[in-house]
Each structure stands twice: as C-alpha cells, then as structure tokens.
Amino acid sequence: MSVEFPPMIGKYKILGVIAKGGMGIVYKAIHPSLKRYVVIKKMTERNRSGSGERFKKEAQILLDLQSPYIVHLFDYFTDQGYRYMVEELVDGSAVDAIIEKQKKLPCPVAMLILQDACYALKYAHSKGIVHRDIKPGNILISRRGEVKLADFGIASDARSSTYDGSKNLTMSGVALGTPAYMPPEQFEDSTRVDNRADIYALGIMLYEMVTGTKPYPGSLSIENLKTIKKGKYTNPRKLDKTIPRTICKLIDKMIKPKAKRRYQNIGCVIKVIKKYLKHYDTHELRVQVAKTVIASKKYEIPAIVQKDKKKIIVRRIVAGVVLAGLVLFGLWESGAVHKTLLRKWYSEVSINLEMPHSLSKNLDLPARAFFYKNDNDKLPEVSRSYRNFYVRGSRFYENIFSFGTKKEVSRPAAKNKTYNIRHLYLKKGEYRVKIVVGPYVWWKSFSAVQNKTEIKCDFLKNKTRKLNIKALAYDYETQKNISEARVSVLFNNNWVDINAIDPEKIETGAVWKIKVSADGYNDELFSLLIDWFQDDLTVSALLKKNK
C-alpha cells in the first residue's frame, strides 16, 4: 500500500501501512525490545469522545484477555493527541478472505477453525465479556494455522463500572454489530445481549464456511429482519449433500431466533465439535489450514479421511453381524424358523399340566419337563429341551406382545390351574417326557409325527394329601411344656377333638382352624391356610393362665 507513514511512532519503528479507514490507520511496526513485528492501530479522530472512550475500553478489555486464541495487546498510549494500541501481528489472513478465495471449506477444516474461535469466546465469556461482533473478518489465522479472535471494539463488559467509573458506552435501544451475523435481539437493543449472541454469530459463520454463502441476506431491511426473526433459511444439505447432519443440527441449534432455544453456553458447542473432530487428525487439519492461508490462489485441499474410518467400518460390520446373529437366534428360539423353513421335519410340542393351584401367592411347586429320545435303551436327553412350567400370559413379554397368547383367567373358585411350557420344537420321531413337580414324577411316551403335538398331563388334578397335625403347648411365663394340653379342630362347624376325627378326612388344600386348650389356661386359636402339597403341620402355642 503506497501510503506515506511516519518513520517512528513513540518508541516503535514503522515499516508500512496495513490498512486505512475513516476512523483510523493500521501500521506494521517493530517492537523495540521484543524485536518482533507488531500492529499499531491509530485512531485518527480527535474530537469524538465516545469513539475515544470505546477505543480505550477495547484496550482495557484486551489487556485482561491473556489467551492463545485472542490477539495479544502489548501497549496502549497517546501521542500528540492521538490514541494508539499495539497488538501482536497475526501474519496470515482473516477467515472472510479465506472464504472468498476458497469459496467454501471442507467440514473438518471449518470445525477446527470454529473450535479455536469457541475457545477464545469461552475465555472471554468467563471474564464477563461479550464480543458482539463475531464474523469471519474478525477471526484471524496465521501462516502456522493459529486461530485468533480480534477486534473487541464494540464488546460489552460486565465489569465496565470498575474501569475508573466509566459508564456503558452503548446507548439503550441502539443496534451495534454486523447485520448479517446479528441475532434478532441485537437488532432491538445491543445493550441487552449476552453470550448467546456470540453463539448465534458463530453459527452463521459456520454456515458460511461450509456452504460459501450466508443463511440470510447481509443488507439491513425490514423484510430481511422479518426473515431472520422467523429463522427460515436453506438447509446446508440442500446446498451440499456431503455436509454431515451433525453439522446441520449444530448450526440449527446455534442460530435459533429465540435465545432461550439456542445453546446456553459455548461449552455445549465445544462438546459437539470435539465429538466430531475426534475422528480426524487435527494436526493434519491444521496443516491444511496453514497451507490454505499461505496459498496466494485457491488451494485444492486434498480429501480428508477420518483417521479411524477402518475401525468404524469394522465396528459397523461386527455390529451388523452381531445384530444379524441376534435376529437369527431370536427367530430360532421363537420357533419362526421351525414353523416355516423346517416345518416338514419338526413338530411343535406343547404340554398342558393341570394341578391344584397354590392357595398362597407365589408358592406353586416348581414344575419342570425333561425330554428324551425313545430308543428303548439309553434314552439320551434331547439337548436344550429342558423346560419350566408357567401360567400362560403371566410373563412380561406376553403382556406386551399379547397377540396370539391366551392368558389364563384366574378364578378364585377353581381348584385347579393349567400350566404350560415355552414352545419346543423336536425333530419328528419317538420320545419320552419326564415331568417333575416337587416330589411327584410322571413319565410318558409319545410320538411327535404331526406338525403339532399336544400332551395333556392331569395326574395331579384335584390332588390332595393327608394332613398330619401335631400341636405343642407351653406356659407363657415359664416356657415349660404343658403335657395335658388338648387339640381341637373346627370340623363340620363344631370343635372336635383331633383324635376323634378320621385321619382320612383331614386333607391338604384347605383352611384349618385349630384350638389348643389346657385346664387353667386361656385357649389359643389358629386359622391356617394349608396348600395341597403341605402335608405336615406343627403348631406351637403359648398359653396364658386364667386370671
């Protein structure tokens, strides 16, 4: 740039002019003691106190922001009535220039740049600072691929009152920022925006990096503002099918028109970015960023492949094989294969076991079935044919998938209950089944030659057993045995001495009322529910003496 410049500004040697605008000039200079290139920003306006205070405030903010992701401030001073800021020189390019040169960036590269910008904002937000002017032009990238956030000229600072009592330099109701990157709330009042405004602007920048265009028009008009408030924009995948849905969802969440529906802090955005970038070699991505910055013309970035792509493919294959195996196993176990493909060679075997139901809940005798090949010799057991009996419709999955399942209806008056086994498919032939219910064993030979073989088992139907009752009596106070105690049973609505009742008539599967008595003692009564398989009862009574 052929513009005249002073040889020295303060202690800094000026090498040239980088940029010039209506309010200031940017020089390239050398730091006298650090011996490194720096940028000197000169504010050329002298009489506008508001602009001068804002310039000073930016310097105060940068002085406190010591982060590798934010442009470093070396000095702030005034000379001959002009204000100056001395910042590190980022020898490279801004993201807007890169987008203009490249048209758009590969998604992994764009996400890496976004990640570093997020790190910068995370640090700034932790200090109570909202940038309010996030855009590609304020994201600088060095020739080494380092990403730096710059230009805090209109940033808001929650600690502004601590700086020499300075007041807020932004008037209420005034919109500051770059319209194309501003959220709806910033158009209304820039003083009321928070960190979510920066998140919105980053989302717009990400959209622009991966598509090469902005989601909304950059010009400020009533129509454009209405569009922004409605949040209607073209999905990135309609512009480029290769953009992952993960990035589309990230953008959509970041640029929600209503701040409360966006990510509420920058840490949430970083979490999504890290999850995406973990599949890539970030060092190689940064090399590509640096090469893009260095190139004078459009740089053809080579195809970027996930570092763990092979692992992902292998995992998907393994997952597919496992899933297929589970499906096949499920089809085999459910009998679907036997009912269709193997129907010609297999018979579906079912057993209906009828026996007295338990009077006490969940106290049924365990019942099992074992199947054997009937070779009239060694009777080898059929592999994986062992089955437990259960009441049909009582299992959880049967209640969910109730179609085709007939649930056993509980009838209090019914003495017996029917139990079934889980479906079993046997090769057609001759077999024997052994059914074991507590102390009872039942064997049966059967032929499985039809498509369905049903076995009815009722050897325990209406089964009862003789009940042996033994009663013991003890003194309540001394715990000594009372040998002369008497035992009576409520029989045919009368209390009858137990020894006077025919033992054959005292059976299980009923409620028995028992009274233990002794001279000089109060009677003690028992009302006991005895299940059909409980055939031995002992009653111990503690008798209290009559008062």
N, C-alpha and C positions, 0 to 999 in steps of 0.2 A: 504494500500500500504506500504510494508515493505521497506521504503527508509529512510536513515539517514537524519536528519534535525537538524538545529541549535536550541538551546532552545529559543533564542531571536534573533529578527531582529529589530534593533533600539529599540523602546520602546514597541514592540509588542511581546507577548509570543506566540511561535509557538506550535501548537497542533499536526500537522501532514502534510503530503503531499497529496494534492488532485490530482494533475496531473503533469506530467513531459514530456517535449518535447525537440526538438533540440535547440530551442532558449530561453527556459525559464522553470521555475518551478512555480507551484501554490501551496501556502501553506494555511492551515486553521489556523487562529490565533484568539487572543482575543484583542479587543481594550481596552487599559488600563483605559481610563476614561469613555467610554460609556458602558463598561462591556458587550459587545456583540460580537458575532462571526463575523469575517471579513475574506475576502480573500486577500492574498498578492500575487501579481504577481511579480516575479523576472525575469529580463532579464539577462540571463547568458552570452550573447555575450558582449564583452567589446570594441572590436576594429572596429566594423561596425558602423560608424557614422550615416549612413542612417537609420538603424534599430533603433538606439538610439533616433534619432530625431522623428521618427514615433511613438515610444513608448511615448515620451514626449508629442507629439501632441495629442495622444489619451487621455492622462491625462488632457491636456488643454481643449479638447472638452468636456469630461465628467464633468469637473469642472463647466462648464456653463449649463449643462443639468440637471436641477433640476425638474424631473418629476417622479411621482409614477410608471410610466411604463418603466423607464430606470434605469439600475443598477446605484446605487449612488457611487460616488467617495469620500472617506474620506481623502486620503492623497497621496502625491507623494514626493519621496525623493531619495537621493543617499546615499549609504553606502559602503565604501571600494571599490569604483569604479563601483558598481552595481546600476542599476536603479530599483526602486520599485514603485508599485501602490497598494494602499489599497482600496478595494471596499467592498460593502455590500455582505454578503454571502446569496445567494438565496438557501435556504435549500430545494432542490427538485430535479427536473430533467429538462433536455433540451427536446424540442419537438421531436428531432430526436430519442432520446431514448424511448420516449413515443410511437412514431410510430412503432419503432422496436418491442416494447413489445405488443402493441395492434393490430398491422398490419394496422389498419385504425381507424378513429374516426367518430362517428355519426356527421352528418352535423351541427346540432345546436351547439355541443361542439366545432367543428372546427371553426365555425363562431365566437363564443365567443373569442377564442384564437386569431383569426385574428383581431377582433375588437380592442383588447387591444394592439396588435402589431401596428395596424394603429394609435392608439392614440399616441404611442411612436414616430412613424415616423412623425406624424403631428406636434408634438412639435419640433422634430429635424429639419424638413424642414423649420419651421418658423424661425429657427435660422440660416438658410443658410447651413445646414449640410446634406450631402447625405451619407448614411451608406455604400453603395456599396458592402456589403457582407451579405445581408439578407438571412438567411437559417434556417432550424429547429434547427441546433446546436447552433445558437446564440439567440434563443428565450427560455428563462428560465422560469420555472413555479415552484413556491414554493409549499410547502405542504398545504398551505391555498388557493391554486388556484390563486395566484397572478402571472400575466404575466409580465416579464421584458425583455427588449431588452438589449443585451450585445455586447461587442467586437466591438469597433469603431476603430480598428487598421488600417483599410485602408480607413476610412471615408474621404471625401473631405469637406473642409470648405471654404465657400466663403469669410470668414474673416481671412484666414490664414496669410495674409500680416500684420495683426495687432499684431500678436504674435512675438514681438521682431524682426520684419523684416524677419521672416522665410520664405523661399521660398516653392513652391509646391514640395512635396517630391515624387510625381508620375511623371515619365517622359512621355512625349507625345508619343503616339503610343504603350504604354505598357498596357497589359491587366492584371488587378488585380481582384481577386474575386474567387468565386467557380463556375466552368464552368456550372454545372447543373442548376444553378439559375441565370446565367448572361444573359441579353438581348443581341441581336446581336450587338448593338452599343458599348457595353462594351468590347467585344472581339477585336474590332478595336482600341479603344482608351479610356482607363478608365478615362482620364482627362476631357473628353468632356461629360460625362453622367450627368444627372440631376435627380431630384426626381422621374421621370418616370421609372428609372432603379430599384429603390426600389419597386415601384408598381408592376413591372414585376416579381421580385423575390418573392414578397408576393403571387402573383397569382400562381406561380409554387409551393410554399409551401402549399397553399390551395388545389391545385390539389392532392398533395402527401398526405395530411391529410385525405381527403375524399375517396381516391382510394387505398392508400397504395403503390402507385408507382409514379414515376416521368413521366411527359409527354414526356421528351426527355432523351436519354442516358446521363449518367453523365460523360463519358470519353470524352476527348478533341481530336477530329479528324476532318478532312476536311469534311467528309461525315455527321457527326453529326452537324457540323456548318451549312452546307447547309440545313439540315432538320429544324434547329432552325430558320434560316432566312426565310424559306418558311412558317413557322408557322403551319406545318402539325403535328397533334397529335391525339390520340384516344379520342373521346368524352367521358367524365366521365360516361355518362349514358350507354355507351356500356359496361363498366366495372361493373356498379352497377345501375340498373334501379331505385333504390329508391332515387338517388341523384336528388334533385329538379332542374327543368330547370332554375330557378332563379340563382342558384349557378353556373350552367354550363355557363350561359350568363355572369356572373360576372367574372369567370375565363377567358373566351374567350376574354373579353374586356381588362382584366389586362395584358394578355400575348401576345398581338398583336405584331408581329415582328417589325412593324414600330411604333416608339414612339409617333408620332402625332395622331395615331389611338387608343392609349390607353386612360385610364382616365388621365386627365391632372394634377390632384392633388389628394392627398389622401383623401380629404374631400368628393369627389364624391364616393369613395369606401365606406367610413364610412356611407354615406347616404343609400346606398343599404343594407349594413349589418344591420343597425338599423331597416330598414323596415322589414327585415327578422326576426330579433330577437324579435321584439315587440310582436310576437305571442307566445313567450316562457317565462318561468320563469327563468330569468338569474341567480337568486340566486341559484336555484336548479341546473342549468347547471354548475355553479362554484363549487358547492359541488361535482358534478360528476367529474369535472376536478381534484379537490383535491384528491378524492379517487383514481383516476387513477394514480396520481403521487405517492401516498403513497404505493399503492399495489406493492408487490415485483414481483408478476407474473401478467399475463394478467387479467385485471379486466373486468368482464362482466357488462357493463353499461346497466342499465335497459332501457326499451323502453321509449323514450322521446315523450310525447304527448303535443301538442300545448295547452297552457292554455286557449285559447278562442275557442277551437275546437267545443264545443257545440254551441257557438254563431255563428261561421262560418257556421255550419250545418243549424242552424235555419235561418240565413240570406239567405243561398242558397235556402232553402225550400220556404221562403217568396218571394224571388226574382223569383223563379220558378212559384209560384202561381200567383204572380202579372203579370209576363210575359204571362202565360197561359191565365189569365183573359183579358189582353190587346189583345191577339191574338183572343180570342173568341169574344170580344167586336168588334174588327175590322172586323171579319168575319160576325158578326151580322149586323153591320152598313153598311158594303159594300154590303149586300144582298146575300153573298155567301151561307149562311145557308138557306135562303128562296128559292134560286134558285135550291138547291139540296135537302136537307133533308125535307124542309117544302113546297116544290113546289106544293104538292097536295092540300094544304089548303090556300096558299097565292097567291095573284095576284100582279104583278108589275105594279104600276100606274105611268104614266108619263103625263105631261101637256105641250103642246106647245102653248105658248102665243104669239100672233103676234100683235104688236102695233108699232106706229111710233118710230123710233129711235131718240135719242136726237141729235140736231144739235151741241150742246156744249158737249165737252168731259166730261164724268163722271157726267152728270146731268140728267140721266134717273130717272123717277119717281120710288120710291120704290114699288115693287110689291110682294105680299105675297099670299099664298094659305092656307086655313084652311079646314080641313076635318071633317065631322060629320056623325054619323050613321043615316041612314034614317029610323027612326021608326015612322015618321008621328006624332010625339008628342013633346018630349023634345029636340030632336036632340042633343044627347050628343057628345061632341067633342072627336075625336079619340086621345088618348094620344100620345104625341111626334110626331104628324103628321104635325105640322106647318112647312112650307117650304118657303124659299125666292126664287125668280126667278133670274136667272143669264144667261149670254150668254154662251152656251156650248163651252168648250175649253179655257175659259178665266181664269180658276183657275190654280194656280201654280202646284198642284199635277197632273192636267190633262196634263200639258205640259211635265211633267216627264214621267208619265205612259200614253203615248198618244195612246197606242193600244186600239182599241175599242171605242175611243172617236172621234166623228165627230166635228171638230172645225167649228164654224160659220164663214163664209168668209165675211169680211166687203166689201160692195160695195157702194161707195160714192153715186151712182145714186139711190140706193134702198131707198124707203121712209120708209119701214117697216123693223123690225128686229124681229127674233124669240127668245124667252126666254124660259128657261126650269127650272125645279126644280130638286133638288137632288133626287136620286132614293127613292121611297117609296113603301113599301110592306104592303098591307092590307089583312086582312082575307076576303075570298071570301064572298060577300054579297052586300047589297044595301047601297049607301052612297050619300051624298051631298057635294059639294065643294063650298067654298066661296072665290072668288078671289078679292083682294082689290088692286087697282092701284091708288094711290093718292086719288082723290075724287070719283073715279069710283068703283062700287061694282057689281059683277056678281055672281049669284048663278046658280048651275047646279046639277041636279040629275043624277046619273049614276050607272050602275051595274058593280061590279068587280067580274065577274064569270069565266073569262078566265085567263090563266096564265099571260097574258099581257093585260093591259087596257090603251088605249091611248085617251086622251082628247084634242081636238083641241079648242082653245079659240081665236076667232078673232073679238070679239065685239069692239075692239079698232082699228082694221085695218083701215088704211087711215084716222084715226080720226083727225079732226081739230076743232078749236073753233073760234068764233067771237072775233076779237081783238078790244078792246076799247082803243083808243089813246087819251090821254089828254096832252096838251102842255102848259107850263107856260113860260113866258118871263120876264127877269129882266134887268134893266140897269146895265151895267158892273161896273160903278163907284159909283152910288148911291144905288144900290141893290133894287131899287124900282120896283114894278110891272109895266109892260107895258101892259096896258089893250087892246090896239088896235093891238096887235101882230096877225099875220096871220100864219096858219099852212098849209103846202102843203105836199103832198105825191107823190113820183115818181110812177105813175100808167100808165101802157102801154107806157113806155118810155117818158112820159110827166109829168111835175109838175102840179098837180091838187089840188085845194083846198079840204081839207079833208071833208068839209061839202057837197061837190058836188059828193062824191062817195057813192054808195050804201053800207051801213054798212055790208050787207051780203057778200060783195066781199072782205072785209078786214079780212083775216083769219090768224090764227097762223101757225107755221111751215114754215116760210119763212124769208127772209131778207127784211126789210122795210127801205127805205130811206126817211127821214123826214127833211123838211126845215122849220125853224122858221124865219119869216121876220117881219119888222116893219119900218115905214117911218122914214128916218133919221138915220137908223142903218144898219150895215153890217149883211147879212144873216148868220145864223149858221146852218150847216148841220150835220145830224146824220145818220149813217148806222148801223142798229141794227138787230142782229140775234135773232129771236123770236122762241122759241121752241113750239111744238104743244100744250103743256099744259099751256103755259103762255098767259093768255087772258086779262090782264090788264096792260097797259103801260103808264107810266107818264114820260114826258120829261121836264126837266128844262133847259132853255137856258139863258146864259148871253150874251147880245148883246152889241157890242161896237158901239159907234156913228161914223158916217161917218166923215172923216177928210176934 
